Amino acid sequence: MAMRGKPKTNTKKIGDKELSPATLMMGLGYDPVLSEGSLKPPIFLTSTFAFESAAAGKRFFEHITGKREGPADGLVYSRFNGPNQEILEDRLAVWDGADDSLVFSSGMSAIATLLLALVGQNDVIVHSGPLYAATETLIARILSRFGVSFVDFPAGATREEIDAILGRAQALADEKGGKVALVYLESPANPTNALVDVEAVRGARDAAFTGEQKPAIAIDNTFLGPLWQKPLRQGAELVVYSLTKYAGGHSDLVAGGVSGDQHLLNVIRPMRNTIGTICDPNTAWMLLRSLETLELRMSRAGENALKVCTFLRDHPKVEGLGYLGFIADPRQKDIFDRHCTGAGSTFSLFIKGGEEESFRFLDALKIAKLAVSLGGTETLASHPAAMTHLSVPDERKKALGITNNLVRVSVGIEDPDDLIADFAQALDAV
């Protein structure tokens, strides 16, 4: 079958004007000429791809096996790459200004693959706290089986506190015969919305380590990214996402992503190839659809959250709000002003009382859905202490501020006045 035209070279510029991510989501990485004029990329449901020649097959596998750096020079096998995944990776990288991106079957498979690629036996991980409960479990309970240790610091730690933690981590690594392999951050933290000073972390890391000894800095940017926070600008080198959340945005898929510096992605990619944690083509295709409306959805959700939180802030049955738009702590406000361009749409609502009062509130909601996750088109509410963070020991939950009266809310794109009415009647039931 003859090709029906010559593919165009994708451009990120018109003249000297850099095109915005919202514009590039409509076509970057794909030309309809390549697929019979189909305006949107088809879903490539194939397990393997035909080589042009035996020499081409050898060249592709030189990339796959690591004999040549970087991604495969073409398409090989769907555990390694595929057209839908490669288009998606091109577009994800645009949002964060990254060299490249990798996509995975879930947010946790992205995190697990990153950790397995960068951390070795007897190494030490430095991380902020709190982390998503499954991430904490992976580090503290699973990697520890292989001699991996961790030291952590509270999300709002100062430069001096971070310096001290890195010193402790190096001493522990020396004792174990390993290295400080990774600095892993989550900001805003789940579910408290506490912010990490990424600039301070980068400064402390660069002061404490030199050359190849420098551990990479990775950050889970799920709560604010990629619209309201771009951590690569503050000194992170890898940005991790649960693409299930805002990037997918319709509560109908599960996926993960890592964007960042090419030399680090070149280490993570072979691990993904080996253990098979790549995103499937159908999910990649759905994410391509979702990325086209990412800015619109996140902007509307952020506007709604501000209106809802303005109502909740002075309600007599509300003890407090963990909403980034109303930060009272000067240290946290300084981090927000330097790092963030929006307050997001996910926040902590502290009900006066405890678990009983929080459950009454949750059970009374009529529009908001009682469900975990966040970043969807619909408003969701859950109880972290009894649900997503139930496995976290009580003492650690207390230290991290995950209390029995904390309800996590993710505001969607419904009419904000309807949401306020729903929250008002639910609080009446408390």
C-alpha positions as CSV (number, residue, x, y, z in Angstrom):
1,M,0.0,0.0,0.0
2,A,1.4,3.3,-1.0
3,M,1.8,6.1,1.5
4,R,-0.8,8.9,0.7
5,G,1.6,11.8,1.3
6,K,4.8,12.8,3.0
7,P,4.7,13.1,6.8
8,K,5.2,16.6,8.1
9,T,7.9,17.4,10.6
10,N,6.3,18.3,13.9
11,T,7.2,21.8,15.1
12,K,7.3,23.3,18.6
13,K,7.7,26.8,17.1
14,I,6.1,29.2,14.7
15,G,8.9,31.5,13.8
16,D,10.4,32.6,17.1
17,K,7.2,31.9,19.0
18,E,7.3,28.8,21.3
19,L,4.0,26.9,21.1
20,S,2.3,26.3,24.4
21,P,1.7,22.8,25.8
22,A,-2.1,23.2,25.3
23,T,-1.5,23.7,21.6
24,L,1.1,20.9,21.2
25,M,-1.3,18.4,22.8
26,M,-3.4,18.5,19.6
27,G,-0.7,17.0,17.3
28,L,2.8,16.7,18.6
29,G,4.4,13.4,17.7
30,Y,1.9,12.3,15.1
31,D,0.9,13.1,11.5
32,P,-2.3,11.8,9.9
33,V,-0.4,10.8,6.8
34,L,1.2,8.0,8.8
35,S,-2.2,6.3,9.4
36,E,-4.4,6.7,6.3
37,G,-5.2,10.3,7.1
38,S,-6.8,9.4,10.5
39,L,-7.0,12.7,12.4
40,K,-6.3,11.0,15.7
41,P,-3.8,8.2,16.1
42,P,-5.3,4.8,15.9
43,I,-4.8,2.3,18.7
44,F,-1.9,0.0,17.7
45,L,-3.1,-3.4,19.1
46,T,-0.1,-5.4,18.1
47,S,2.4,-7.4,20.2
48,T,5.3,-7.1,17.8
49,F,6.6,-5.0,14.9
50,A,8.2,-6.2,11.6
51,F,11.8,-5.2,10.9
52,E,12.8,-3.7,7.6
53,S,15.9,-5.9,7.5
54,A,18.0,-8.2,9.7
55,A,20.5,-5.3,10.2
56,A,17.7,-3.1,11.4
57,G,16.6,-5.8,13.9
58,K,20.1,-5.9,15.3
59,R,20.3,-2.1,15.5
60,F,17.0,-2.0,17.4
61,F,18.1,-4.7,19.9
62,E,21.4,-2.9,20.5
63,H,19.3,-0.1,22.0
64,I,16.9,-2.4,23.8
65,T,19.8,-4.3,25.5
66,G,21.7,-1.1,26.4
67,K,24.6,-1.5,24.0
68,R,23.4,1.9,22.6
69,E,22.0,4.6,24.9
70,G,18.6,6.0,24.5
71,P,15.3,4.7,23.2
72,A,14.9,2.0,20.6
73,D,15.7,3.1,17.1
74,G,12.2,2.1,15.9
75,L,9.5,-0.2,17.1
76,V,10.4,-3.7,18.3
77,Y,8.0,-5.3,20.7
78,S,5.1,-3.9,22.8
79,R,6.8,-4.6,26.1
80,F,9.4,-2.1,25.1
81,N,7.6,0.6,23.1
82,G,4.7,1.3,20.7
83,P,3.4,4.2,18.6
84,N,0.7,5.2,21.1
85,Q,3.1,5.2,24.0
86,E,5.8,7.1,22.1
87,I,3.4,9.9,21.1
88,L,2.2,10.1,24.7
89,E,5.7,10.3,26.0
90,D,6.5,13.2,23.6
91,R,3.5,15.1,24.8
92,L,4.1,14.5,28.5
93,A,7.7,15.8,28.3
94,V,6.4,19.1,26.9
95,W,4.4,19.9,30.0
96,D,7.4,19.7,32.4
97,G,10.0,21.0,29.9
98,A,11.7,17.6,30.3
99,D,14.2,15.9,28.0
100,D,11.9,12.9,27.7
101,S,9.2,10.8,29.4
102,L,8.4,7.2,30.1
103,V,4.9,5.9,30.7
104,F,3.9,3.0,32.9
105,S,1.0,0.7,33.8
106,S,0.2,2.6,37.0
107,G,1.7,5.4,39.2
108,M,3.1,2.7,41.6
109,S,4.7,0.8,38.7
110,A,6.4,4.0,37.7
111,I,7.6,4.6,41.2
112,A,8.7,0.9,41.7
113,T,10.5,0.8,38.3
114,L,12.3,4.1,39.2
115,L,13.4,2.8,42.6
116,L,14.5,-0.6,41.2
117,A,16.6,1.1,38.5
118,L,18.3,3.7,40.8
119,V,18.6,1.9,44.1
120,G,20.9,-1.0,44.9
121,Q,21.5,-3.4,47.8
122,N,22.5,-1.7,51.1
123,D,21.8,1.8,49.6
124,V,20.0,4.5,51.4
125,I,17.0,6.6,50.2
126,V,16.3,10.0,51.6
127,H,12.6,11.0,51.4
128,S,10.2,13.6,52.5
129,G,7.2,12.7,54.6
130,P,4.4,11.9,54.3
131,L,4.5,10.0,51.1
132,Y,1.6,8.2,49.5
133,A,1.1,5.1,51.7
134,A,1.9,2.6,49.0
135,T,5.2,4.4,48.3
136,E,6.1,4.3,52.0
137,T,5.3,0.6,52.1
138,L,7.4,-0.1,49.1
139,I,10.4,1.7,50.6
140,A,10.1,0.7,54.2
141,R,8.7,-2.9,53.9
142,I,9.7,-4.3,50.5
143,L,13.0,-2.7,49.6
144,S,14.2,-3.2,53.1
145,R,14.2,-7.0,52.4
146,F,17.1,-6.3,50.1
147,G,19.1,-4.2,52.6
148,V,17.8,-0.8,51.5
149,S,17.3,1.7,54.3
150,F,15.8,5.2,54.4
151,V,15.9,8.4,56.4
152,D,13.1,10.9,56.1
153,F,12.4,14.5,56.9
154,P,9.1,16.5,57.3
155,A,7.9,18.1,54.1
156,G,8.4,21.6,55.3
157,A,12.0,21.1,56.5
158,T,14.4,24.0,56.3
159,R,17.7,23.9,54.4
160,E,19.6,23.3,57.7
161,E,17.4,20.3,58.6
162,I,17.8,18.9,55.1
163,D,21.6,19.3,55.4
164,A,21.5,17.3,58.6
165,I,19.4,14.5,57.2
166,L,21.7,14.1,54.2
167,G,24.6,13.9,56.7
168,R,22.8,11.1,58.6
169,A,22.0,9.3,55.3
170,Q,25.7,9.4,54.2
171,A,26.8,8.0,57.7
172,L,24.2,5.2,57.4
173,A,25.3,4.4,53.8
174,D,29.0,4.3,55.0
175,E,28.0,1.9,57.8
176,K,26.1,-0.4,55.4
177,G,28.6,-0.3,52.6
178,G,26.2,1.3,50.2
179,K,25.5,4.8,48.9
180,V,22.9,7.5,49.2
181,A,21.1,6.5,46.0
182,L,18.1,8.7,45.7
183,V,16.4,11.8,47.2
184,Y,12.6,11.1,46.8
185,L,10.1,13.9,47.4
186,E,6.4,14.3,47.3
187,S,5.0,17.8,47.2
188,P,2.3,18.6,48.0
189,A,2.3,15.6,50.3
190,N,-0.6,13.2,50.3
191,P,-2.9,13.9,52.1
192,T,-1.7,16.9,54.1
193,N,-0.8,19.2,51.2
194,A,2.5,20.0,53.0
195,L,5.0,21.5,50.5
196,V,8.7,20.6,50.1
197,D,11.3,23.3,49.4
198,V,12.7,21.7,46.2
199,E,15.3,24.5,45.8
200,A,16.6,23.9,49.3
201,V,16.8,20.1,48.7
202,R,18.8,20.8,45.5
203,G,21.1,23.2,47.2
204,A,21.7,20.7,50.1
205,R,22.2,17.8,47.7
206,D,24.8,19.7,45.6
207,A,26.6,20.9,48.7
208,A,26.8,17.4,50.2
209,F,27.7,15.3,47.1
210,T,30.0,15.7,44.1
211,G,30.3,14.1,40.7
212,E,28.8,10.7,40.1
213,Q,28.2,10.4,43.9
214,K,25.2,12.8,43.6
215,P,21.9,11.0,44.2
216,A,19.2,11.9,41.8
217,I,16.3,14.1,43.0
218,A,12.9,12.7,42.1
219,I,9.5,14.2,43.0
220,D,5.9,12.9,42.9
221,N,4.1,15.9,41.3
222,T,0.7,14.3,41.1
223,F,-1.2,16.8,43.2
224,L,-0.3,19.9,41.3
225,G,1.3,18.9,38.1
226,P,1.8,19.4,35.4
227,L,-0.2,22.7,35.3
228,W,0.4,24.3,38.7
229,Q,4.0,23.1,39.5
230,K,7.0,22.4,37.4
231,P,9.7,21.0,39.7
232,L,12.4,20.6,37.1
233,R,12.6,24.4,37.2
234,Q,13.4,24.2,41.0
235,G,16.1,21.6,40.7
236,A,14.4,18.2,40.6
237,E,15.7,15.8,37.9
238,L,12.8,13.4,37.7
239,V,9.1,14.1,38.0
240,V,6.8,11.2,38.8
241,Y,3.0,11.1,38.1
242,S,0.1,9.0,38.7
243,L,-1.4,9.7,35.3
244,T,-4.6,8.2,36.6
245,K,-5.3,11.5,38.3
246,Y,-5.3,14.9,36.5
247,A,-3.6,13.7,33.3
248,G,-6.2,11.0,32.8
249,G,-8.8,13.1,34.6
250,H,-12.0,11.0,34.0
251,S,-11.6,8.2,36.6
252,D,-11.5,5.6,33.8
253,L,-7.8,4.6,33.5
254,V,-4.8,3.7,35.5
255,A,-1.3,4.8,34.4
256,G,1.9,6.4,35.6
257,G,4.7,8.6,34.1
258,V,8.2,9.7,34.8
259,S,9.7,12.8,33.0
260,G,13.1,14.4,33.4
261,D,16.8,14.3,32.5
262,Q,17.7,11.9,29.7
263,H,20.7,10.3,31.4
264,L,18.4,9.1,34.2
265,L,15.6,8.0,31.9
266,N,18.3,6.0,30.1
267,V,18.8,4.0,33.3
268,I,15.1,3.6,34.1
269,R,14.1,2.6,30.5
270,P,16.0,-0.8,30.5
271,M,14.4,-1.7,33.9
272,R,11.0,-1.0,32.4
273,N,11.9,-3.1,29.4
274,T,13.0,-6.0,31.6
275,I,10.1,-6.1,34.1
276,G,7.4,-5.0,31.6
277,T,5.8,-2.1,33.4
278,I,5.0,-0.1,30.3
279,C,1.5,1.4,29.8
280,D,-0.7,-0.5,27.3
281,P,-1.6,1.1,24.0
282,N,-5.3,1.5,24.7
283,T,-4.6,3.4,27.9
284,A,-2.0,5.5,26.2
285,W,-4.6,6.4,23.5
286,M,-7.1,7.4,26.2
287,L,-4.4,9.6,27.8
288,L,-3.7,11.3,24.5
289,R,-7.4,12.2,24.4
290,S,-7.3,13.5,28.0
291,L,-4.2,15.6,27.5
292,E,-6.1,17.7,25.0
293,T,-8.4,19.1,27.7
294,L,-5.9,19.0,30.6
295,E,-5.5,22.7,31.0
296,L,-9.3,23.3,30.7
297,R,-10.2,20.7,33.3
298,M,-7.5,21.6,35.8
299,S,-8.3,25.3,35.5
300,R,-12.0,24.8,36.1
301,A,-11.3,22.4,39.0
302,G,-8.9,24.9,40.6
303,E,-11.5,27.7,40.3
304,N,-14.1,25.5,41.9
305,A,-11.9,24.5,44.8
306,L,-11.3,28.2,45.6
307,K,-15.0,28.9,45.8
308,V,-15.7,25.7,47.8
309,C,-12.9,26.4,50.3
310,T,-13.9,30.0,50.7
311,F,-17.3,28.7,51.9
312,L,-15.8,26.0,54.1
313,R,-13.2,28.2,55.7
314,D,-15.6,30.0,58.1
315,H,-18.1,27.2,58.6
316,P,-18.7,26.5,62.3
317,K,-18.2,22.7,61.9
318,V,-14.9,23.0,60.1
319,E,-11.8,23.0,62.3
320,G,-9.4,23.9,59.5
321,L,-8.4,23.5,55.9
322,G,-5.2,22.2,54.3
323,Y,-5.8,24.2,51.1
324,L,-2.8,25.8,49.4
325,G,-4.8,28.9,48.6
326,F,-5.1,29.8,52.3
327,I,-1.6,29.0,53.7
328,A,-1.0,30.6,57.1
329,D,2.4,29.3,57.8
330,P,5.1,31.8,56.5
331,R,7.5,29.0,55.6
332,Q,5.0,27.1,53.6
333,K,3.7,30.3,51.9
334,D,7.2,31.2,50.8
335,I,7.6,27.7,49.2
336,F,4.3,28.1,47.5
337,D,5.1,31.5,46.1
338,R,8.4,30.3,44.7
339,H,7.3,26.9,43.4
340,C,3.6,27.0,42.5
341,T,1.4,28.8,40.0
342,G,-1.9,27.6,41.5
343,A,-3.4,26.1,44.6
344,G,-4.8,23.0,43.0
345,S,-8.2,21.3,43.6
346,T,-7.3,18.7,46.2
347,F,-7.3,19.7,49.9
348,S,-7.7,18.4,53.5
349,L,-10.9,19.3,55.3
350,F,-10.7,19.0,59.1
351,I,-14.1,18.3,60.6
352,K,-14.7,19.3,64.2
353,G,-14.8,16.0,66.1
354,G,-13.2,12.7,64.9
355,E,-13.9,9.6,62.9
356,E,-17.6,9.5,63.8
357,E,-18.2,13.1,62.7
358,S,-16.1,12.7,59.5
359,F,-18.0,9.5,58.6
360,R,-21.4,11.3,59.1
361,F,-20.2,14.0,56.8
362,L,-19.0,11.6,54.1
363,D,-22.1,9.5,54.2
364,A,-24.3,12.5,53.8
365,L,-22.7,13.8,50.6
366,K,-25.1,13.7,47.6
367,I,-23.0,15.1,44.7
368,A,-19.5,14.3,45.8
369,K,-18.6,10.6,45.5
370,L,-17.2,8.7,48.5
371,A,-14.2,7.3,46.7
372,V,-10.4,7.4,46.8
373,S,-8.3,8.9,44.1
374,L,-8.3,12.5,42.9
375,G,-8.1,14.8,39.8
376,G,-11.2,13.5,38.0
377,T,-14.0,15.4,36.5
378,E,-16.2,14.5,39.5
379,T,-15.7,15.6,43.1
380,L,-14.4,12.9,45.4
381,A,-14.1,12.6,49.2
382,S,-12.4,10.0,51.4
383,H,-11.0,9.4,54.9
384,P,-7.3,8.8,54.6
385,A,-6.7,7.6,58.2
386,A,-9.3,4.8,57.7
387,M,-8.8,4.2,54.0
388,T,-5.7,5.0,51.9
389,H,-3.4,5.4,55.0
390,L,-4.9,2.7,57.2
391,S,-1.7,0.6,56.9
392,V,0.5,3.5,58.2
393,P,1.3,2.9,61.9
394,D,-0.8,5.1,64.3
395,E,2.3,6.9,65.7
396,R,3.5,7.8,62.2
397,K,0.0,9.0,61.2
398,K,0.0,11.2,64.3
399,A,3.4,12.6,63.5
400,L,2.4,13.3,59.9
401,G,-0.9,15.0,60.8
402,I,-3.1,12.3,59.3
403,T,-5.8,12.6,61.9
404,N,-9.3,11.0,62.4
405,N,-11.0,14.2,61.5
406,L,-9.2,14.7,58.2
407,V,-11.3,14.3,55.1
408,R,-9.5,14.5,51.7
409,V,-11.5,16.3,49.0
410,S,-10.7,16.5,45.3
411,V,-13.0,19.0,43.7
412,G,-14.2,18.3,40.1
413,I,-15.7,20.4,37.3
414,E,-19.3,20.5,38.4
415,D,-21.2,23.7,39.1
416,P,-19.5,25.3,42.1
417,D,-22.7,26.5,43.7
418,D,-24.1,22.9,43.6
419,L,-20.9,21.7,45.3
420,I,-21.3,24.3,48.0
421,A,-24.9,23.3,48.6
422,D,-23.8,19.6,48.9
423,F,-21.1,20.4,51.4
424,A,-23.4,22.6,53.4
425,Q,-26.1,19.9,53.8
426,A,-23.5,17.3,54.6
427,L,-22.0,19.5,57.3
428,D,-25.5,19.9,58.7
429,A,-25.5,16.1,59.3
430,V,-22.4,16.2,61.4
